[in-house]
Amino acid sequence: MEKKEGIHEAMIRVMQEVKNIDKSMTVGAGHNAYSGVADKDVKQAIGQSMANNGLTCVPIEIKPTVRIDRWEEKTNYGLKQKQSVFTEVLATYQITHAETKESINIMGYGHGQDAMDKSAGKATTYALKNALLYSFLVPTGAIDDTDKTHSNDIQAPQKTQPVKATQPQVSNEQAIEAVVKLNNAENMEELTTVWKEVLTREERLHTDVIAEKNKLKNKLK
């Protein structure tokens, strides 16, 4: 009897069909600008392929954390009240195979900041986008490979001034992936294992990853 194809075979076909998604948008401005993958491009490419292969994806749990900062700014018309709403979410989605009814859960992390009420939408959009990209291992734009250059080939800068500490060379996508790995830990032992054995040294030095680890330590104690 021929084996019936299920959810894993369908997911493999999606991975084979969606080989790359270009970074078609610019996020930020000036020196802080970087290229990013548009949400619509991810949904069109991966979503269409999932539909063709009988897969659905629905959110089943969203864990939000919200921080609101308020302050006053001096303007030509006097003091004006300002606020910034920062929202981060850890979202769980269920992928189901239409024919066999098999399902698996995937997770995504996202954060967003806005002066009014859009930070939650930005965070959940980011979470779904990253969950799909990482679950189907879809490359985005030009792939940065930090292993192509040996450290011995990098000439140390000649400076007379003390060198200021800089952020480890970890991309936003890598930092987000590291945060997701940390959040998969269900207890302190698993958290320690992920930190020491799964994450790279560069990921462990990233400020966002450090902050997430400290938050999880307090939560899992």
N, C-alpha and C positions, 0 to 999 in steps of 0.2 A: 504493500500500500504506500503510495507516494505521500511523503510528509507534507503537511499543510504549512504554507508559509505564514509566519506570524509577525509580531511587532518588530522584532529585531531585524528580520530580513527587510521589512519595509523601511526601517530607519537607515539601514545600510544603503538602500537605493537612493534615499534622500541625500546621503553623504556623497554618493557617486555623482548625483545630478548637480548638486550645488557645490561647485569646485572653488568658487571665490566670489566675494562681494566687494566691489570697489568702495573706497572711502570718498564719497561724492560731496561731502559737505565740510565746511570750515567752522569749527567751534571756537568761540572767543575772538579776540582781536589783538593786534600788535604782537608783542613778544610772547604772549600767553596763548596765541592761537595754535590750534592743531587740527589735523584732518580727522574726520570721524565718519562712521557709517550711518547713513540715514535710516530711521526706523521703517519708513515705507519700503526701502530697498530690501531690508531683511524680511519683512512680512510678505512682500511680493515673491521673492526668490524662494525662501524656505517654506512659506505658507502654501504657495502653489504646488511645490514638490510634495509636501505632506498630503495635500488634498489628492493629488494624482496617485499617491500610494496608500490611500485609505487611512490616514492618520488625522486625529483631531487633537487639539491642545486647549485646555481650559484651566483658569486659575482656581486653585482649591484652598489656598491659604496665603494671606499676606500679613506679615508682621512689621508694622510701621514704628518708627521712632521720629518724633517731631521736636524741633527746637525753634523757638521764636525769640529773636533779639530785637529790642526796641531802643531807639535813641533819638536825640534831638539834633538837628542841624540848623546852623544860622544861615538865613537867606536874606535877600533884600527886603523881604516882607516880614521879617522877624523869624522866630524859631519855628521850625517845621518838624512834626513828628514823622519818624521813619521807622520802618520795620523790615526784617528779613526772616523769612520762614524757610527753614532747612528740614527736609524730610528724607529719611533713608528707609528702604524697605528690603526685607528678605522675603521673597515670594516663592511659593511652590506651585508648580503647574503639573497637570496630569496629561500625559500623552496616551491616547487609547487607539487601538487598532480596530477599525470598524468591523472587520469580518470575524476575527477571533475573540474580540472583546478583551484582549490582553491590554494591560496598562502599566506604565511606569511613571514615577514622579521625577521631575527635574526641578532644580532650584536656580534662582537668579537674584543678584544683588543690584540695587540701583539707588541713586540719590539725586535730589534736585533742590534747587534754591530759587526762591521767587519773592517778590515784595508783597504779593497778595495770596492767591489761592491755587497757584499752578504748580507748586513744588511737588505735591502728591502725584499729579499726572505725569510730571517729568520723571519722578522716581520709578513709578510702576512701568512706564514705557521703557526706561533704561533696563529695568530688571528683566522684562520679557525679552528684549533684544539680546541681552547677554546670555540668558538661559538658552535661547535657541542657537546662538552662535557657538557656544561652548559645548552644548549637548551634541550638535551635529558636526563639531570640529571644522567649522567653516573659516578658512583664511580670509582676512580682510585687507585689501590693498597690498602694498609691498610688505612682505614679511620681514620683520627685523630679526636677524639672527646674531645674538651677542657672542656666539661662539666662533664666528668667522675670523675674529681678530684676537691673536694671542696677546696676553698682557705684556709680554716681553717686547712686542712690536710697537707699543705705544710709548712715545717719547714723553717723559715727564716735563711739564711746563717749568720754565726757568723764571721764578718770581722771587723778588726780594721781600715782598710783603707776605705776611702770613696768609695761607690759603684758607678761605672761608669754607665751612662745611657745606656740602651740597646734597641735594636729595639723591638717593641711589638711582642708578639708571634703570628704572623699572617703568614700563609703559602703564598707562591708565588701565588698559585691558588686563595686564598681568597682575596689577595690584587688586583689581576687582576679583579676578579668579582666585587669588590667594585668600581674600576675605571670604569667598564662598566656601573654600576648602576648610577654613577655620570654623565656619558656621555649621559644617556637617558634623562636627564633634558633639557628642551627646554627654560627655563628662570630662572631668579634668584630665584623666589619663589619656583620652583620645585627643584632647586639645594639645597636650604636651607632645604627643607622638606626631601630630600634624606639624606643629611648630618646628620640632627638631629634625624630623626625618623626611617630611614632604616638601616644605617650603625651602626655597633657596636662600642663601645669605642675603642677596640683594632684596628679596621680598621681605625678609625679616627686618630689614633696616628701613623699609618704607613707612613713613609716619602714619598713613591710613591703616596699614596692616597692624602696626604696633598698637594703635588706638583700639582697633577691633579686638585684638587679643586681650588687652586689658579689660575691655568691657565684658568679654565672654568669661574671663577669669572670675570677675565679680558675680556674674550671673550663675556660673556653674558651681561656685563654692557651696 
